[in-house]
Amino acid sequence: MKVDLNADLGEGFGPWPMGADAAMMDVISSANIACGFHAGDPDQMLKSMSAAVARGVGLGAHPGFPDLQGFGRRQMQMSHEEVTNMVTYQTGAAMAMARAAGGRLRHIKLHGALANMAADDAALARAAYEGALRADPELIVMVIASTAQEDAALSLDVPIAREIFADRAYLPNARLQDRRVAGAVIHDPQIVAARILTMLREGAIVAEDGTRSPTPIDTICLHGDTPQAVEIARNLRKTLEAEGINIAAF
């Protein structure tokens, strides 16, 4: 068995750092780089992408809503045309910076509120993915497994990577628990590793109440902006490899 580990990186802005990008790069096999709308800037993008290329980590664009103050986690009402154009713009920037770093953009993953809204709205998800694919038709689309994101990507007949989250609690319908709810983010590295092993072995998302939602699992998201992020990431990789699971880019 093999699986990809991904993390959302390059989320600093100007002199304000965020996350332990360098340490995370040594653990993951794919990096989703902020494109300047919800976080990041040209200098951050090039720095993060150069670090990824140096380590053989796959490069992805991580477009979100134009919401620096809210870190892209606040919902915005935009037309589908606006969403398509917004994602094309950010993907194009990511492609250019990937080339500048000596690499090539490989995948697209939506961020924050845009991702959550697209997980419920296949038409919105399709508009976003069409924007990315307009910039590069060969991109792999990373989708939150068992959501409208997956339905939208399948309707476009493009390669997809189904994603689950290492440190987020799941509801019985295979959706993520709202971050505002206590326990939505899991901070214990041992609990994270145990639940991910169970999901991989069973081929299913396991909700907090024990509900199983069968799904292929191609990639596991490790958030890089929590206090225990590096410890969680290192422990998960060590645990998976000890169980004979190979960590490799999808």
TACOR-V913854 format. One line per field, one symbol per residue. psi: psi as a letter, one per 20 degrees, with the letter a starting at -180 (. if undefined). A space follows every 10 residues. Layout:
# TACOR-V913854
psi: ???
This chain:
# TACOR-V913854
psi: qqqqpqqoak jrocioqprm gghhhihriq popqjigirr rggggggghg hgghjkpqpq qmqaqnmghj kjjpqqoqrh gggghghggh ggghgghggh ijapphrppq qchgggghii nhgggggghh gghhhoijqp opqpqkrhgg gghhhilrpq opprphkpqq rhjjqqpphi ppihppiohg gggghhgggg hilqporhji ppopqqohqp popjjqhjgg gggghggggg hhjjppoqq.
